[in-house]
């Protein structure tokens, strides 16, 4: 698992949008954190992504959105 990128303003804003959208879609699809994170990252890391607590590479979002 790769660590988050250094914090910069534009990346941080995009991550917040992605995190909010990812959580909304996951809940709409009635999927658990475990189901979505499996094979991509840990459950706790996905939770931190959704709650905008970490800056993440966009490749994580694409992998998670595929689920």
MMTF fields as JSON, N, C-alpha, C and O atoms, coordinates in Angstrom:
{
  "mmtfVersion": "1.0.0",
  "mmtfProducer": "UNKNOWN",
  "numBonds": 267,
  "numAtoms": 268,
  "numGroups": 67,
  "numChains": 1,
  "numModels": 1,
  "chainsPerModel": [1],
  "groupsPerChain": [67],
  "chainIdList": ["A"],
  "bondAtomList": [4, 2, 8, 6, 12, 10, 16, 14, 20, 18, 24, 22, 28, 26, 32, 30, 36, 34, 40, 38, 44, 42, 48, 46, 52, 50, 56, 54, 60, 58, 64, 62, 68, 66, 72, 70, 76, 74, 80, 78, 84, 82, 88, 86, 92, 90, 96, 94, 100, 98, 104, 102, 108, 106, 112, 110, 116, 114, 120, 118, 124, 122, 128, 126, 132, 130, 136, 134, 140, 138, 144, 142, 148, 146, 152, 150, 156, 154, 160, 158, 164, 162, 168, 166, 172, 170, 176, 174, 180, 178, 184, 182, 188, 186, 192, 190, 196, 194, 200, 198, 204, 202, 208, 206, 212, 210, 216, 214, 220, 218, 224, 222, 228, 226, 232, 230, 236, 234, 240, 238, 244, 242, 248, 246, 252, 250, 256, 254, 260, 258, 264, 262],
  "bondOrderList": [1, 1, 1, 1, 1, 1, 1, 1, 1, 1, 1, 1, 1, 1, 1, 1, 1, 1, 1, 1, 1, 1, 1, 1, 1, 1, 1, 1, 1, 1, 1, 1, 1, 1, 1, 1, 1, 1, 1, 1, 1, 1, 1, 1, 1, 1, 1, 1, 1, 1, 1, 1, 1, 1, 1, 1, 1, 1, 1, 1, 1, 1, 1, 1, 1, 1],
  "groupList": [{"groupName": "UNK", "atomNameList": ["N", "CA", "C", "O"], "elementList": ["N", "C", "C", "O"], "formalChargeList": [0, 0, 0, 0], "bondAtomList": [1, 0, 2, 1, 3, 2], "bondOrderList": [1, 1, 2], "singleLetterCode": "X", "chemCompType": "L-PEPTIDE LINKING"}],
  "groupTypeList": [0, 0, 0, 0, 0, 0, 0, 0, 0, 0, 0, 0, 0, 0, 0, 0, 0, 0, 0, 0, 0, 0, 0, 0, 0, 0, 0, 0, 0, 0, 0, 0, 0, 0, 0, 0, 0, 0, 0, 0, 0, 0, 0, 0, 0, 0, 0, 0, 0, 0, 0, 0, 0, 0, 0, 0, 0, 0, 0, 0, 0, 0, 0, 0, 0, 0, 0],
  "groupIdList": [1, 2, 3, 4, 5, 6, 7, 8, 9, 10, 11, 12, 13, 14, 15, 16, 17, 18, 19, 20, 21, 22, 23, 24, 25, 26, 27, 28, 29, 30, 31, 32, 33, 34, 35, 36, 37, 38, 39, 40, 41, 42, 43, 44, 45, 46, 47, 48, 49, 50, 51, 52, 53, 54, 55, 56, 57, 58, 59, 60, 61, 62, 63, 64, 65, 66, 67],
  "secStructList": [7, 7, 7, 7, 7, 7, 7, 7, 2, 2, 2, 2, 2, 2, 2, 2, 2, 2, 2, 2, 2, 2, 2, 2, 2, 2, 2, 2, 6, 6, 7, 7, 2, 2, 2, 2, 2, 6, 6, 6, 1, 7, 2, 2, 2, 2, 2, 2, 2, 2, 6, 6, 7, 1, 7, 7, 7, 2, 2, 2, 2, 2, 2, 2, 2, 2, 7],
  "xCoordList": [0.848, 0.0, 0.897, 1.808, 0.633, 1.411, 0.922, -0.258, 1.835, 1.457, 0.909, 1.154, 0.169, -0.426, 0.624, 1.763, 0.24, 1.12, 1.267, 0.43, 2.331, 2.452, 1.251, 0.688, 0.879, -0.31, -0.085, 0.839, -0.931, -0.962, -2.421, -3.288, -2.696, -4.064, -4.974, -6.066, -4.556, -5.409, -5.656, -6.783, -4.612, -4.759, -5.693, -6.515, -5.575, -6.404, -7.881, -8.742, -8.174, -9.568, -10.128, -11.272, -9.337, -9.788, -10.031, -11.028, -9.131, -9.296, -10.579, -11.273, -10.903, -12.125, -13.346, -14.284, -13.334, -14.456, -14.567, -15.657, -13.43, -13.434, -13.876, -14.641, -13.394, -13.75, -15.24, -15.853, -15.822, -17.26, -18.05, -19.008, -17.639, -18.331, -18.213, -19.185, -17.026, -16.808, -17.703, -18.317, -17.78, -18.619, -20.092, -20.815, -20.536, -21.93, -22.289, -23.337, -21.419, -21.686, -21.68, -22.516, -20.726, -20.655, -21.933, -22.461, -22.439, -23.664, -24.881, -25.778, -24.921, -26.023, -26.071, -27.148, -24.889, -24.808, -24.927, -24.893, -25.068, -25.209, -24.045, -24.228, -22.842, -21.633, -20.934, -21.004, -20.264, -19.526, -18.126, -17.647, -17.49, -16.092, -15.233, -14.316, -15.534, -14.774, -14.884, -13.887, -16.095, -16.304, -15.552, -14.944, -15.594, -14.978, -13.451, -12.744, -12.953, -11.505, -10.76, -9.547, -11.46, -10.813, -9.932, -10.393, -8.671, -7.724, -7.133, -6.279, -7.583, -7.086, -6.323, -5.196, -6.935, -6.325, -6.996, -7.9, -6.561, -7.185, -8.515, -8.762, -9.347, -10.637, -10.414, -11.098, -9.471, -9.228, -8.728, -9.071, -7.923, -7.425, -8.572, -8.63, -9.475, -10.637, -11.493, -11.984, -11.674, -12.435, -11.787, -12.477, -10.467, -9.765, -9.865, -9.929, -9.881, -10.069, -11.444, -11.572, -12.473, -13.849, -14.076, -14.912, -13.338, -13.496, -12.455, -12.258, -11.792, -10.839, -9.732, -9.35, -9.23, -8.174, -6.787, -5.778, -6.732, -5.449, -5.515, -6.592, -4.365, -4.253, -3.833, -2.893, -4.522, -4.316, -4.049, -4.539, -3.285, -3.05, -4.355, -5.13, -4.595, -5.838, -6.026, -7.161, -4.944, -5.066, -5.88, -6.57, -5.801, -6.628, -8.103, -8.904, -8.457, -9.845, -10.369, -11.486, -9.576, -10.022, -10.22, -11.201, -9.307, -9.44, -10.665, -11.371, -10.922, -12.064, -13.384, -14.377, -13.404, -14.63, -15.028, -16.207, -14.075, -14.375, -15.22, -15.95, -15.117, -15.839, -17.263, -18.049],
  "yCoordList": [-1.165, 0.0, 1.233, 1.35, 2.148, 3.379, 4.393, 4.429, 5.207, 6.248, 7.448, 7.609, 8.286, 9.47, 10.437, 10.429, 11.268, 12.278, 13.43, 13.618, 14.192, 15.397, 16.306, 16.338, 17.024, 17.859, 19.078, 19.856, 19.25, 20.504, 20.867, 19.993, 22.15, 22.656, 22.016, 21.566, 21.96, 21.395, 19.91, 19.44, 19.172, 17.743, 17.497, 16.581, 18.297, 18.142, 18.37, 17.627, 19.39, 19.646, 18.503, 18.098, 17.975, 16.844, 15.62, 14.92, 15.352, 14.2, 14.307, 13.309, 15.511, 15.685, 15.382, 14.727, 15.856, 15.582, 14.089, 13.518, 13.463, 12.026, 11.23, 10.272, 11.631, 10.931, 10.987, 9.981, 12.169, 12.345, 11.529, 10.842, 11.61, 10.873, 9.367, 8.632, 8.916, 7.488, 6.968, 5.91, 7.692, 7.268, 7.255, 6.313, 8.293, 8.377, 7.204, 6.581, 6.899, 5.789, 4.45, 3.586, 4.286, 3.025, 2.801, 1.69, 3.849, 3.724, 3.504, 2.738, 4.172, 3.958, 2.514, 1.95, 1.916, 0.531, -0.468, -1.679, 0.056, -0.776, -1.749, -2.919, -1.233, -2.033, -1.594, -0.433, -2.54, -2.246, -1.745, -1.89, -1.163, -0.759, -1.974, -1.874, -3.104, -4.329, -4.764, -5.148, -4.704, -5.132, -4.241, -4.734, -2.964, -2.027, -2.015, -1.887, -2.146, -2.053, -3.34, -3.311, -4.454, -5.754, -5.742, -5.44, -6.074, -6.152, -4.813, -4.766, -3.722, -2.395, -1.759, -1.292, -1.743, -1.123, -1.696, -2.526, -1.26, -1.734, -1.006, 0.058, -1.591, -0.99, 0.363, 1.337, 0.419, 1.678, 2.763, 3.934, 2.386, 3.372, 3.895, 5.091, 3.025, 3.468, 4.411, 5.416, 4.106, 4.979, 6.357, 7.376, 6.386, 7.67, 8.42, 9.649, 7.702, 8.338, 8.988, 10.157, 8.224, 8.724, 9.912, 10.773, 9.958, 11.036, 12.137, 12.97, 12.121, 13.172, 13.379, 14.511, 12.291, 12.377, 12.148, 12.374, 11.696, 11.445, 11.964, 12.035, 12.324, 12.662, 11.393, 10.718, 11.069, 9.79, 9.975, 10.922, 9.08, 9.074, 8.722, 7.9, 9.339, 9.102, 7.647, 7.204, 6.895, 5.487, 4.693, 3.738, 5.085, 4.435, 4.655, 3.723, 5.895, 6.199, 5.394, 4.879, 5.284, 4.53, 3.061, 2.449, 2.498, 1.095, 0.894, -0.106, 1.833, 1.715, 1.944, 1.277, 2.876, 3.155, 1.978, 1.817, 1.167, 0.006, -1.027, -1.805, -1.026, -1.999, -1.56, -2.244],
  "zCoordList": [0.0, 0.0, 0.0, 0.82, -0.923, -1.017, -0.003, 0.343, 0.463, 1.411, 0.659, -0.537, 1.363, 0.758, 0.256, 0.722, -0.692, -1.252, -0.269, 0.614, -0.43, 0.386, 0.148, -0.946, 1.161, 1.107, 0.226, 0.466, -0.801, -1.538, -1.741, -1.737, -1.917, -1.88, -2.921, -2.575, -4.189, -5.241, -5.042, -5.195, -4.703, -4.472, -3.294, -3.336, -2.253, -1.07, -1.4, -0.931, -2.201, -2.594, -3.419, -3.215, -4.352, -5.166, -4.302, -4.485, -3.361, -2.48, -1.67, -1.475, -1.195, -0.415, -1.272, -0.816, -2.507, -3.404, -3.683, -3.641, -3.967, -4.236, -3.013, -3.129, -1.849, -0.612, -0.339, 0.017, -0.508, -0.301, -1.319, -0.966, -2.588, -3.647, -3.438, -3.608, -3.07, -2.849, -1.73, -1.869, -0.64, 0.487, 0.081, 0.402, -0.62, -1.059, -1.965, -1.791, -2.938, -3.853, -3.123, -3.387, -2.198, -1.442, -0.66, -0.638, -0.015, 0.772, -0.124, 0.23, -1.286, -2.232, -2.705, -2.898, -2.892, -3.357, -2.213, -2.429, -0.98, 0.219, 0.379, 0.717, 0.126, 0.303, 1.578, 1.981, 2.198, 3.424, 3.092, 1.967, 4.078, 3.917, 3.554, 2.739, 4.158, 3.911, 2.457, 1.845, 1.9, 0.519, -0.47, -1.42, -0.247, -1.183, -1.051, -2.05, 0.156, 0.368, 0.021, -0.185, -0.047, -0.262, -1.514, -2.615, -1.32, -2.419, -2.846, -3.731, -2.22, -2.595, -1.438, -1.61, -0.273, 0.907, 2.15, 2.047, 3.307, 4.539, 4.764, 4.196, 5.588, 5.93, 6.599, 6.283, 7.51, 8.22, 7.268, 7.432, 6.275, 5.317, 4.446, 4.162, 4.023, 3.246, 4.075, 3.56, 5.331, 6.209, 6.295, 6.251, 6.416, 6.48, 5.157, 5.152, 4.033, 2.725, 2.667, 2.303, 3.029, 2.971, 3.905, 3.628, 5.001, 5.97, 5.804, 6.689, 4.645, 4.265, 5.287, 5.582, 5.815, 6.819, 6.22, 6.888, 4.955, 4.29, 2.863, 2.271, 2.313, 0.897, 0.177, 0.597, -0.896, -1.551, -3.039, -3.654, -3.599, -5.034, -5.747, -5.258, -6.891, -7.63, -8.026, -8.203, -8.17, -8.56, -7.534, -7.893, -6.26, -5.239, -5.533, -5.47, -5.855, -6.123, -7.309, -7.264, -8.359, -9.524, -9.166, -9.587, -8.403, -7.978, -7.103, -7.24, -6.207, -5.302, -6.037, -5.746, -6.983, -7.73, -8.624, -8.937, -9.032, -9.874, -9.126, -9.74, -7.823, -7.009, -6.848, -6.192]
}
